[in-house]
Amino acid sequence: MAQPTQQAVLVDGGTRRTNELTLQLELFDASGAGLVIPKQAAAQTDAPAMTQAAITGGESPTEAEFNALRTDVVNLRTTVNSLLGKMRTARQLAP
């Protein structure tokens, strides 16, 4: 039989006047160390809209068009890295 890698331990419990049952659980990993459940991260803003319209007619982009596209890519990279960081903090991805 496989050994559990995590366990929940009942720390406290009780009832209220409204007959609601209250429980306080703590989570532990296989080594006995307590697991910390992170708080929900702040909402991530949507990736910004593209700043440059599509080029038509097959012409080469100007320096300004290229730099605008580069800025868009940097902004998108920042948004993706922020989301990945939040997912790692929430233990949805490995660190």
Backbone torsions as a table, in degrees:
resi	resn	phi	psi	omega
1	MET	NA	134.7	-178.1
2	ALA	-70.7	143.4	177.8
3	GLN	-82.9	138.7	178.0
4	PRO	-68.3	145.6	178.2
5	THR	-95.7	-13.5	177.4
6	GLN	-140.5	153.1	176.4
7	GLN	-144.4	153.2	176.4
8	ALA	-111.5	135.6	-179.2
9	VAL	-119.9	129.3	177.0
10	LEU	-73.8	119.2	-177.4
11	VAL	-97.2	-39.1	-175.6
12	ASP	-155.1	153.5	177.8
13	GLY	-158.8	164.3	179.7
14	GLY	179.4	179.1	176.8
15	THR	-126.7	152.6	177.1
16	ARG	-105.0	174.7	179.4
17	ARG	-59.6	-26.3	-178.4
18	THR	-87.1	11.9	-178.3
19	ASN	63.4	23.8	173.3
20	GLU	-81.7	135.5	177.9
21	LEU	-90.4	129.1	176.7
22	THR	-111.6	135.6	178.9
23	LEU	-130.2	143.7	172.1
24	GLN	-121.8	117.0	-179.6
25	LEU	-111.0	147.1	171.1
26	GLU	-121.6	141.5	-179.1
27	LEU	-103.4	141.3	179.7
28	PHE	-132.5	146.2	175.3
29	ASP	-88.1	-176.2	-174.6
30	ALA	-61.0	-28.9	-179.1
31	SER	-81.9	-7.2	-178.6
32	GLY	94.5	-2.8	178.3
33	ALA	-74.5	141.4	179.6
34	GLY	-68.8	141.4	177.1
35	LEU	-95.3	133.3	178.2
36	VAL	-99.2	124.4	177.1
37	ILE	-92.9	115.8	-176.0
38	PRO	-70.1	153.6	175.6
39	LYS	-73.9	158.4	179.2
40	GLN	-63.9	132.6	180.0
41	ALA	-73.0	159.8	176.4
42	ALA	-63.2	152.1	-179.9
43	ALA	-61.2	144.0	177.7
44	GLN	-95.2	130.0	177.7
45	THR	-69.7	154.5	177.9
46	ASP	-64.9	154.0	174.7
47	ALA	-61.9	140.3	-178.0
48	PRO	-65.5	156.8	178.4
49	ALA	-68.5	155.6	177.8
50	MET	-63.3	140.8	-178.5
51	THR	-93.6	-12.8	-175.5
52	GLN	-122.1	132.3	176.4
53	ALA	-72.9	159.9	179.8
54	ALA	-64.4	146.6	176.7
55	ILE	-87.7	133.0	178.9
56	THR	-118.0	154.4	175.6
57	GLY	90.8	-1.1	174.4
58	GLY	81.7	7.5	179.7
59	GLU	-74.0	158.2	178.2
60	SER	-76.7	148.4	179.2
61	PRO	-71.2	150.7	174.6
62	THR	-78.8	170.5	177.6
63	GLU	-60.7	-41.3	179.7
64	ALA	-63.8	-40.7	178.7
65	GLU	-65.8	-42.1	178.0
66	PHE	-62.1	-46.4	-178.9
67	ASN	-64.5	-35.3	177.0
68	ALA	-65.3	-40.8	178.0
69	LEU	-65.7	-40.9	178.5
70	ARG	-61.8	-41.4	177.6
71	THR	-61.4	-41.6	177.5
72	ASP	-60.5	-43.0	-179.5
73	VAL	-65.9	-41.7	178.4
74	VAL	-62.7	-43.2	179.0
75	ASN	-63.5	-41.8	178.6
76	LEU	-65.4	-40.7	178.1
77	ARG	-61.7	-41.7	178.4
78	THR	-62.1	-43.1	179.3
79	THR	-64.0	-45.4	-179.4
80	VAL	-64.3	-44.0	179.2
81	ASN	-63.2	-36.6	176.8
82	SER	-64.2	-44.1	178.1
83	LEU	-62.8	-42.7	178.5
84	LEU	-62.0	-40.9	177.8
85	GLY	-62.1	-41.6	178.4
86	LYS	-66.6	-36.9	178.3
87	MET	-68.7	-36.2	176.5
88	ARG	-67.0	-41.4	178.5
89	THR	-61.4	-36.9	-179.9
90	ALA	-84.7	6.8	178.5
91	ARG	62.3	28.1	174.0
92	GLN	-87.1	-19.5	175.7
93	LEU	-131.1	151.2	176.0
94	ALA	-66.6	149.1	179.6
95	PRO	-66.4	NA	NA
